Amino acid sequence: MKIVIPGGTGQVGSVLKRALTAAGHEVVVLTRRPVRPGEVHWDGRTSGPWAETIDGSDVVINLAGRSVSCRYTPANLQAMMESRVLSTRVVGEAINAAAHPPRVWLQMSTATIYAHRFDAPNDEATGVMGGAESGVPRYWSSSVDIAKAWEREQEQAGTPRTRKVALRAAMVMSPDRGGVFDVLSWLARLGLGGPVAGGAQYVSWIHDHDFVRAVEFLSERDDVAGPVNLAAPEPLPHRAFMRGLRAAWRVPVGLPAMRWMTEVGAFALRSDTELLLKSRRVVPGRLLEEGFTFAYPRWPEAAHELARRRRGA
Ligand SMILES: NC(=O)c1ccc[n+]([C@@H]2O[C@H](COP(=O)([O-])OP(=O)(O)OC[C@H]3O[C@@H](n4cnc5c(N)ncnc54)[C@H](OP(=O)(O)O)[C@@H]3O)[C@@H](O)[C@H]2O)c1
């Protein structure tokens, strides 16, 4: 198949490109700074010659968006919003204008679209959308607003010949340098992998092999459209998540961090505490209903496998 991945130069794109190329597919990545073979220039907001790569392709997987690992300043929030909405819009326009449009358009979204909650997991049918929770910082609604606008843009795109799926992905865990597993592992190995702010908040995650397999599954299944959660079936509280990570690295203890410490740490790392403190309890309702099986449904085994590959690398 010919697979086009706008925004495919980042962590998730690297995971997909590696796996899909190894499976024998032709992968084209759209990027603002093409340097490697298979990369084509686009600006992520206006049409251009790049649109020709989409015409005649089989699958489009749009990952473009300014990184969310940043301080949530008004300027950064605007960049997060615009980069997602505008890139989704032009991808939709390119698909609509194509003489031979792709069969399927997988559009990245995020598990962050759901509410901060502890009481029950969020699946696609019964999950509670975020943005109206009480007892959380008001600005936490910004990332939910961005996610909703991102999905709306795909929903509204007129692509009658192309099936549309929104990937509500949890944190994709891969052993790559600079990815979320790498950063958390680094903290754990320094002895800083303890629970944060009590550690009751849920962590949703997905192993990179399962992420790729779910993308392949959703590309092939002609009858699945709309939002789909891409998360392992067993999200777990942050405290247990960090315990599993420490066990994978054979680190016996992890210093707990209080909320104020995360503020300092997040400031130093130019990131935002919402990424650590929001309870993301998301489960793969539709994937399981459709018969998808996870190779790594549980975190302890997933963390061991990831740590083993990280050591090997
Ligand atoms: N990583 C995860 O676990 C995870 C989980 C759920 C959802 N997501 C979402 O999935 C997408 C990919 O994640 P990732 O971790 O691979 O992100 P990433 O490493 O930050 O990569 C995102 C890509 O988007 C492009 N981009 C950045 N700013 C842009 C802009 N202003 N206009 C157009 N393109 C821009 C960049 O490509 P160029 O610089 O090459 O143009 C970059 O390679 C993101 O939208 C992210 O929010 C990620």
The ligand as an SDF file (V2000), in Angstrom:
LIG
                    3D

 48 52  0  0  0  0  0  0  0  0999 V2000
    3.0190   10.6710   21.4690 N   0  0  0  0  0  0  0  0  0  0  0  0
    1.9020   10.2220   21.9910 C   0  0  0  0  0  0  0  0  0  0  0  0
    1.9390    9.3460   22.8520 O   0  0  0  0  0  0  0  0  0  0  0  0
    0.5640   10.7690   21.5300 C   0  0  0  0  0  0  0  0  0  0  0  0
   -0.6190   10.3250   22.1440 C   0  0  0  0  0  0  0  0  0  0  0  0
   -1.8410   10.8420   21.6980 C   0  0  0  0  0  0  0  0  0  0  0  0
   -1.8720   11.7760   20.6950 C   0  0  0  0  0  0  0  0  0  0  0  0
   -0.6930   12.2050   20.1450 N   0  0  0  0  0  0  0  0  0  0  0  0
   -0.7580   13.1790   19.0470 C   0  0  0  0  0  0  0  0  0  0  0  0
   -0.2390   12.5260   17.8980 O   0  0  0  0  0  0  0  0  0  0  0  0
    0.4950   13.4250   17.0710 C   0  0  0  0  0  0  0  0  0  0  0  0
    1.8720   12.8840   16.8700 C   0  0  0  0  0  0  0  0  0  0  0  0
    2.4950   12.7070   18.1400 O   0  0  0  0  0  0  0  0  0  0  0  0
    4.0720   12.7340   18.2880 P   0  0  0  0  0  0  0  0  0  0  0  0
    4.3950   12.3590   19.6810 O   0  0  0  0  0  0  0  0  0  0  0  0
    4.6990   12.0070   17.1580 O   0  0  0  0  0  0  0  0  0  0  0  0
    4.3140   14.3060   18.1460 O   0  0  0  0  0  0  0  0  0  0  0  0
    5.6380   15.0600   17.7430 P   0  0  0  0  0  0  0  0  0  0  0  0
    6.8170   14.1770   17.9900 O   0  0  0  0  0  0  0  0  0  0  0  0
    5.5960   16.3880   18.3930 O   0  0  0  0  0  0  0  0  0  0  0  0
    5.4510   15.2050   16.1630 O   0  0  0  0  0  0  0  0  0  0  0  0
    4.3910   15.9420   15.6090 C   0  0  0  0  0  0  0  0  0  0  0  0
    4.7340   16.3570   14.2010 C   0  0  0  0  0  0  0  0  0  0  0  0
    3.8590   17.4400   13.8460 O   0  0  0  0  0  0  0  0  0  0  0  0
    4.5500   18.3400   13.0260 C   0  0  0  0  0  0  0  0  0  0  0  0
    4.2570   19.7120   13.4450 N   0  0  0  0  0  0  0  0  0  0  0  0
    4.6340   20.3420   14.5830 C   0  0  0  0  0  0  0  0  0  0  0  0
    4.1850   21.6090   14.5940 N   0  0  0  0  0  0  0  0  0  0  0  0
    3.5230   21.7710   13.4310 C   0  0  0  0  0  0  0  0  0  0  0  0
    2.8710   22.8730   12.8270 C   0  0  0  0  0  0  0  0  0  0  0  0
    2.8010   24.0670   13.4320 N   0  0  0  0  0  0  0  0  0  0  0  0
    2.2970   22.6990   11.6110 N   0  0  0  0  0  0  0  0  0  0  0  0
    2.3770   21.4910   10.9860 C   0  0  0  0  0  0  0  0  0  0  0  0
    3.0150   20.4360   11.4960 N   0  0  0  0  0  0  0  0  0  0  0  0
    3.5780   20.5670   12.6930 C   0  0  0  0  0  0  0  0  0  0  0  0
    6.0340   18.0740   13.1570 C   0  0  0  0  0  0  0  0  0  0  0  0
    6.5430   17.7610   11.8810 O   0  0  0  0  0  0  0  0  0  0  0  0
    7.6200   18.6960   11.1020 P   0  0  0  0  0  0  0  0  0  0  0  0
    8.3100   19.5390   12.1310 O   0  0  0  0  0  0  0  0  0  0  0  0
    8.5240   17.6990   10.4700 O   0  0  0  0  0  0  0  0  0  0  0  0
    6.8460   19.4770   10.1200 O   0  0  0  0  0  0  0  0  0  0  0  0
    6.1490   16.8800   14.0840 C   0  0  0  0  0  0  0  0  0  0  0  0
    6.9640   15.8670   13.5980 O   0  0  0  0  0  0  0  0  0  0  0  0
    0.4630   14.7710   17.8080 C   0  0  0  0  0  0  0  0  0  0  0  0
   -0.5310   15.5620   17.2340 O   0  0  0  0  0  0  0  0  0  0  0  0
    0.1200   14.3950   19.2460 C   0  0  0  0  0  0  0  0  0  0  0  0
   -0.5700   15.4260   19.8960 O   0  0  0  0  0  0  0  0  0  0  0  0
    0.5020   11.7170   20.5320 C   0  0  0  0  0  0  0  0  0  0  0  0
  1  2  1  0
  2  3  2  0
  2  4  1  0
  4  5  1  0
  4 48  2  0
  5  6  2  0
  6  7  1  0
  7  8  2  0
  8  9  1  0
  8 48  1  0
  9 10  1  0
  9 46  1  0
 10 11  1  0
 11 12  1  0
 11 44  1  0
 12 13  1  0
 13 14  1  0
 14 15  2  0
 14 16  1  0
 14 17  1  0
 17 18  1  0
 18 19  2  0
 18 20  1  0
 18 21  1  0
 21 22  1  0
 22 23  1  0
 23 24  1  0
 23 42  1  0
 24 25  1  0
 25 26  1  0
 25 36  1  0
 26 27  1  0
 26 35  1  0
 27 28  2  0
 28 29  1  0
 29 30  1  0
 29 35  2  0
 30 31  1  0
 30 32  2  0
 32 33  1  0
 33 34  2  0
 34 35  1  0
 36 37  1  0
 36 42  1  0
 37 38  1  0
 38 39  2  0
 38 40  1  0
 38 41  1  0
 42 43  1  0
 44 45  1  0
 44 46  1  0
 46 47  1  0
M  CHG  2   8   1  16  -1
M  END
$$$$
